[in-house]
Amino acid sequence: MNYKIRSIHADEWAAAKELRLVALRDPVAHLAFLETYDTAVARPDSFYQERAAGAAEGADGAQQIIAEGPDGEWVGTVTVLLEEAGTVDWAGFPVERKQGHLVAVFVRPEVRGIGLTEVLFDAALEWAWGRGVERVRLIVHEHNERARRFYGKVGFVPTGITVPLGGQADERELEMAIERP
């Protein structure tokens, strides 16, 4: 595999923005992301500059990790957010212990199935464990079968916690987690 797995740098915000927009055009983006393409494309560059700086190499609270092809093209990404015990998460649930939260998982369709997602997850987990988290979690739409299968394959298990989507009782997201080894 000729791909480099690494954390982004703050000055690479334009590449991070471009990959985000590609991800939001994926056919299952409506199940995988809490943002639409139209919303994302309308955001000012300053939004992406701040986002990249907050998740760049050396940042304390988050890390965006990418898979970079031999030609320099970014072909995959995952972001790890740190959540501190005693805080409340994005859905309003209390955070009971220091944990990582994986978000914004995406690999371009043309390179899926070659192991990049596994390598991205390994790097994300290594970064999170290195910050002393006790577990790493993610939230996945109940109908996103492709993602749920993959997360199970790499060791994430359902926790039983569900998050309703926008008050819709018939659709929800499921928490899956992996404990520190």
N, C-alpha and C positions, 0 to 999 in steps of 0.2 A: 504494500500500500504506500503510495507516494504522497500522502497527505500530511500536512503539519497540523497538529492540534495545539492550540495556544489560546491564551487570553488576549482580548483586544487591547488596543492602546487608545487613549482618549482622542487622539487626532484622527482615528479611523471611523469617525461618526458617520461619514457619508456611505462607507461600505456597509456599516451596521444598518443604516436606514434602508439601503437598497435591498439587503437580504430580508429585512423585516417586511418590506413591501412585496417581495416575491412570496414569502411565507403566507401573507394574507390573501394571496390569490390562489392558494392551494384549494382543491375542491372540498376538503374537510376543515378549512380555516374557521368556518362558523361554529364548529364543534371544539376547536382547539385553542382559539384565541378570544380574549375578551374585548377585542377591538376589530373594527372593520377596516377594509382597505381604504374606503373613502375618508374615514376619520384620520387614519394614519397619514395618508398622502397630503391632507390639508394642514397637518401640523407644521409649524415653522422649523427651520433648521436648528434654531436654538434649543428646541425640545430634544432633538437627537444628539446635539452636542452635550447637553447636560446628562442625558441618559447614558451615553458612552463614557463620559467622565466618571459617573457613579458606578460603573460596572467594569472599568478597565483594570488592567494589570496594576496591582498595588492598592486598589480600592479595598476598604475594610468590610463593607456591608453587602457587597454583591460582586459577582464575577460573570462576565459573558465570555464563554469559551467557543471558539470557532474551529471548523475544519477548513483548512486552506489547501486548495488543489495545487498541483505542480506549476500551473500557470498563474498562480496568485489569486484565482477566483475563490471567493468564500462559498462553500457548498453545504455547510451545516452549522448549526449553532444550538447552544443551550445556555441558559442563564441560571445561576444559583443566587438566591436571596438568603441572607441570614435573618432569622427571626429569633428575638431574644425572649427568654422566659419572662412572664409578667406583662407582656404586651398583648395587643389584640391584632389578629391578622386581617387581611383585606376583606374577608367575608364576615368579620365581626366575632370570630371565635377566639377565645383566650388561648394564648401560646403558653403551654405549661412547662416547656423545657427548651433549651437552646436547640434550634434545629435549622436545617437547610430546607429551602423550598425551590424545587426546579420549575422553571417557567420557560416559555418561548422556545420550546423544542421544535426544531425543523431541520430536515435534510432535503436537499433538492431531489426531485423524483429520479433524475437520471443517474444518481449515485446511491440510491437506496438499495439495500440488500448486500452491500459489500463490507459491512461491519463498522461503518463510520459512526452510526448512532451509539453503538456499544462503546466505542473508543471515547466519544464525547461524554457519555455518562460516566465512564471510568475517571476521566479528568475532572468532571464536576464533583463526583463523590470524593475524590482525593483532595480537592480544594476544600470541600466542606468539612471532611474529617480533620484536616489540618487546622481548622479554626475551632476545633473542640466541640462540634455539634454532637448530639446524642443520637439523632436520627435525621433522615432526609425524607421529605415528602413531596408529593405532587398532587395536583387535582386534575382529573380527567373526566370529560363528558361521558356519561354512561353509554352513549351510542357511538363513541369513537373506538370501535372494535380494534382497528389497526394499532392504535396507541396502547390500549389496554393490554393487548397480547404482548406487545414489545415490553412494556413495563413489567409485566409478570415474568417474562423470560429473563430479565436482568435482576430479578430478586425483589421487586416491589410487590407488596401484598395489600389487599384492601383492608382498611382499618375499621370500616363500618360507619365512618363519618360521611355524611352527604351534605351537599350544598345546593339548595334550590336555585334555579336560574331565574332571576328577575321576577320572583314570586310565582313562577309557573310550576305548579305542583306536579305536572306530568313530565317535566324535564329537570334533570339534576346532574350535578357533578359528584364524582366519587373521589375520596382521598385514598391514596395508596402511599405506603411508606416502607422504608428499609432502615433497620436498626444498625447502629455502629457495630462493626465486627469485633 
